[in-house]
Amino acid sequence: MDPRHQKRVKIIQQLYAYFFYPHQKDHFDKKTLAIINHQEKINQYINKFSLKFKVEKIAKVDLAILQLAIYELLIEKKEPPKVIIDEAVELAKEFGSEKAYAFVNAILGKVYLSIFK
C-alpha cells in the first residue's frame, strides 16, 4: 500500500478518536494536530457546502475524511487538488458508508470550485 495512503488512514483514525476523546491527543501526528487547530475554518466550508447535513450530523468517519481533504486543499497545498479529491473518495469507499464516496466527492467538488475557479 502507498505510504501516503497509509499516513492518511492513520490521520483519519486519529481524527475519529479525537471526536470521542478530545483531551487525549498526546500521540497524534503533527498533521492531525494541525487539522484540529484549523477545524473551525474547515468545518465552515463543510457547513457551507453540505446542504442536507451540518457537521454535527455527518458520520464521524466521513467528517474525518472531509476535514483531512479540505485541510490539504486549503492549507497544506502539497498535492494537486484532483489527487487530494481522488484520494478522499477512495478513503470514503474504503471506510465510509455505502454512499459516503458520493457525498465526499460532492462536498470537495464544491470546495474546489470555490477556491480554484
RAMO-V135841 format. One record per backbone hydrogen bond with DSSP energy under -0.5 kcal/mol. NH is the residue of the N-H (numbers start at 0). CO is the residue of the C=O. If there is no record, write none. Layout:
nh={NH:NH}
co={CO:CO}
This chain:
nh={5:6:7:8:9:10:11:12:13:14:15:16:17:18:19:19:20:23:24:27:32:33:34:35:36:37:37:38:41:42:43:44:45:46:47:48:49:50:56:57:57:62:63:64:65:66:67:68:69:70:71:72:73:74:75:76:82:83:84:85:86:87:88:89:90:91:92:93:94:95:95:99:101:102:103:104:105:106:107:108:109:110:111:112:113:114:115:116}
co={1:2:3:4:5:6:7:8:9:10:11:12:13:14:15:16:16:20:22:24:28:29:30:31:32:33:34:35:37:38:39:40:41:42:43:44:45:48:53:53:54:58:59:60:61:62:63:64:65:66:67:68:69:70:70:71:79:79:80:81:82:83:84:85:86:87:88:89:90:90:91:96:98:98:99:100:101:102:103:104:105:106:107:108:109:110:111:112}
